[in-house]
């Protein structure tokens, strides 16, 4: 396990929430010992469920981490991404950027296991935050102590998923998206390192390899051999269903710093990844993390704590898929 990240100093260094969220959202106070008396075993219970799931499916860490990101970037980390569409409401999980999310069963399984020992106490939002940490740890990434006490939200709208940062974003768009959530450029570069895990469908990077602009067929910031390999995977016509590639083809299930090395080699998959080289500050951080896995792990853990502290839920759900 990577060294424990000291997080006390940054726990309450957050700015006010998110202009893109409901203005009525409040921030629930979080603490490291929130369940000390009511559910002291919650960390261990969730960690076991996540570990067991990963032993059967190595795509689980990337999926769970992505679930947490996509939850936190809409209305804060309130478990709203877990809710099912009901009646006339289309929930976040059915929004276009979220249709490829999976591994919901891991969070539902962890919720059931926690309910067996501490009924009605632990929120789905906290379980998701813990599971994301455990997914990173189980993949060789850093450990951090997760502040707890989030409440689950009662609102989930597919229409709000347009607020998620897109893989086509340039650095100005990325900076705006992150700053609206109280996250800095340092957080942007560190959290982008989550792309060291997982898989992307062709649709997320097709813009870079076909009809890029009026001058270039292929994004000139992409290494030619890398572009050629992506073109073979994602031809304009007749591509296989679910065609795509690993975000980090060299170690797609290991939480390392290869992602940053690939950016420097012009072999990053998304425009938003390569965009990290377009300002001196973000480029310097890419170079720093590419040269030091320890520096990346420390920064990632700190930024995850900062991101996951924003929450505005109202209840402790009995079932993560439905409001009470």
N, C-alpha and C positions, 0 to 999 in steps of 0.2 A: 504494500500500500504506500502511496506517495505520502510525504510528510504532511501532518495535520496543518491546515491553513488557519492562521490566527485571524479571526474575523471580528473580534469584539470592537475594534476601533472603527470599523466601517458600517456597523449594523444600522446606525441611525443617521447616516450621511445622505439620506435621500431627499430629493426635491419633491414638490407637490405633484400629485398625479396629473399626468396625461390629459392633455386637452382633448384627445380623441375619445376619451371615455365619457361615460355619463357624468355630468357636473355634480350629480348628487352622490357620487361614490365617496366613501370614507375610507381611511386607511386603518385597518385593524392592527393594533399593536401586537407585534410578534416578539417571541422570546425563545431562548434556547431550552428553557425548562418548562414550557407551556403544559406539557403532558406528564410532568414529573410525578404527580400524585394520581392523575386520572387514567393514564395509559403509559406507564414507564417503558413498556416493551415495544412501543410502536415502531421505532427504528429497526429493531431486529426482525419484527414480523414482516414489515415491508421488504427489507433486504432479502429475506429468504424467498419470498415470492418472486422477486425480480431475478435472483440468482437461478432459481429453478426454471424460470421462463427462458433465460438466456442459454441454459444448458441444452434446451430443445430447439432454440431458434436464435442464431447469431445476429439476426436483423433487429432483435428487440431493443438493444441499447440505443441505436440511432432513432428508432421509432418513438421510444419513450421520451428521449431528449427533445425530439421535434414536437411531440405533444405538449411538453411543458413550455417551449418557446411560443408556440402558436396560441397557447392558453394565455400566457402573460402579456402578449402584445395586443390582446383585445380585452378591455375592461379590467386589466390586471390579472394576477394569478388567482382566479376564483373558481377554477374547475368548469367554466362555462363551455369549454371545448368538448367536454365529456357528455353534454346533454344531447338527447335525441330530439329530432324534429317531431312536433306533435301538433295536431289540429291544423290550423292554417299557418303555423310558424315554421320556417325553415331554419334550423339551428346551425351554429358555426361549423360543425363537422361536415355539413353538406354544402358549404361555400366552396367556390371553385379552387382556391388555394389549398383546401383541406381534404379534398376527396381522396387523396392518396395517403392520408394519415391512417396508421393502423396500430395494432397492439393495445387497443382499448381494453382487451380482455385482461391484460396484465394489471391495469389499475383496478378493474372490477374485481379481479381475484384478490388483490391486496386489500381492497375495501372489505371484502367478505371475511378475510382472515383477521383483519383488525376488529371488525364487528364481533367476531367470535370471542375475543378477549376483552374488548372495551366497547360495548354497544353504545351507539349514539354520542360518541365523544369526539372522534377524529374526523375532520373534514376531508372530502375528496381532493380538495385543492392542496392540502398538506400532504396527502398520500402521493399525489402526482409530483410535488416538489421533492419529496424523499426518494421516490422511484427514479427521478431524473438523476439525482446525485448518485444513487446506487448503480444506475446504468453506466455512468461515467467511471465509477470506481471499478466495476466489474470488467471494464474494457481497458484497464491499465491507467486510468486518469486519476486526478487528485481527489482526495477526500475533503469534505468540508462539513461542518456542523450546521444543519439546516435550522434556521429560526422557524418556529411554528406558531400556530394560532390563527391561520387563515380561515375565513368563512367561505362557504360556497355561494356563488351567485345564482340568481333566479332568472337571469336574462341571457339568451344566446341567440344571436341573429346572423344568418349566413351573409346578409348584406354588409355587415361590419368587417368581414374578412378582407375586404378591399384595402383595409388599413394595414395589412401585413406587408413588411418590406418585400419587394419582388426581386427575383434573381436577375432582372434586367436593370435594376437601379444603378445610377451613377453615384458618386461619392456625396454630392450635395443632397440627393434624395435620401440616401442612407443616413446621413447626419441628421436631417430633419426628422426622419422616422424615429431614430433612437433618442434624440433630444426631447421629443414630445413625451417620451416615457422616462425622462429623468436620467438618461444614459449618455455617457460621454463618448468621445471619439476613441478613447482607450477601451471603453466597454465594447464598442462596435468591433474593433479589431480582435479583441480577446474572444468575444462571443461568436464571431464568425468562425473561429476555430472549431466549433461544433461540427463543421463540415468535414472534419477528419473522419467522421463516421457516416455511413449510409450510402444511398443510391439515388440517382436522379433520372427521371424520364427525359426523353429527348425534348419534349416540349419546353423544358426549362432552360435549355441552352441552344435550341435550334436557331434562334435569332443570330447567333454568332457564327454559324457555319454555312448559312444560306441567305443570300440577298441581304447582307449586313447593312449596306447603304448604297447610294448611287455610284460610289467610287470603288468599293471593295465588295466582292462576293463573300469573303471571310473576314472576320474581325482581325485587323492587322496586329492587335496586341496579343494574339494567340500564336503559339509556336506552330509552324507549318505542319510538322509531323503529327502533332497532337490534333490539329484541325482535321487532317486527313483521316486519322483513326476514328474521330467522331463522325465524320461523313460516312464512313463505312458502316458504322453502327446505326446511324440515323439517316438513311437515304431519303430524298424528297418524297418518294413513293414506295409503296410495298414494304414499309418497315414492319418488323414483327410487333405484335401486340405487346405492350409494356416494355418496348425497347428502351434502352438507356445504359448507363454505366455507373460504376462506383464513384463517389465523390473523391475518394483517395484510392486509386487502384492498387497501390503498393501495400497498404495496410488498412483496409476498409473497416475492419472490426477492432482496430487498436486505437486508443485515444492518445495519439502522439502528435508531433509537430510537423509531420510530412506535408500537411496542407499548406503551410507557409512556404516550405521549400518549393512546392509546385507553383505557387504564385510567382516566385522569383524566377522560375524556369519558363514562365508564360504558359503554364499548363493547368491553370485554374479553370474550373468548369463553367462558372457563372460570370456574367459581366460584373455582378456585384462583388465577386471575389477579386477579380483583376483590378477593379476600381480602387482597391486598397493601396495600390501603388501610385495613385494620382495626386496625393498630397504628401508633402515632406513628413508630416507627423505620422500619418498612417503607414507610410512606407518604412519609416524608421522602426515602427513597432513590428511590422511584418518581418523585417530583417532581424530584430531582436528575438522574436519568437522562433524564427527559423533556425537560429543559432543556439537556442537554449530551450529545451523542453521544460526544464524546471521553471523558467521565467513564464512560459506560456501557461503551465499548470497553475501557478500561483495567481496569475492575472485572471484566468478563466474562473477559478473558484470564487475569487472576490467579486467578479462581475456577475456571476450567477446569483450570489447572495443579494447583491444590489437589485438585480432585475426581479428576483422572486419576492422581494419585500413589499412590492406594491400589490395591494389586494383590497377589494371592496365588496366582498360577499356579505350575505345576510343570514345564512343558516348552515346547519350541519346536515347534509343530505343523508337520507337512509339508503338510497340507491343513487350511485353516481350518474346514472342515465336520466334521472327524472327529478324535478323539484319536489319537495315534500308536499 
